[in-house]
Amino acid sequence: MEEIRDNLVARIAEAEREGWLGEVEGLRVSLAGAEDKLVHMDRQTSGGTAIDLGMPHIAPAQFTQVDGTASLAQSLDDQQ
C-alpha cells in the first residue's frame, strides 16, 4: 500500500508538470483513499489486544457396545 501511495505522489507531480489538471484531481482522490487505508491498517495492527482463551478441555472417548459391535461414543457431560 505504501508503494501505491508513493507511486501516486510521483504521478501527481508528473501530471502537475505536464498541466494535466483533470488527472491531478483524480490522482489526489486516489491518494487520499490510499492514505486513509494506510491509517486504518496501522490502527488495526497497533491497537490489537490479546485475549487469553485458555486451553480447551477435550473429554476422553468412551467405548460402548451397540448391537454386538463396538462403537465410539462421547457423552455430552464429558464435553463440559
PyMOL commands that set and color helices and strands:
alter all, ss='L'
color gray80, all
select helices_A, chain A and resi 2-18+21-46+76-79
alter helices_A, ss='H'
color red, helices_A
select strands_A, chain A and resi 62-66+69-73
alter strands_A, ss='S'
color yellow, strands_A
deselect
rebuild
show_as cartoon
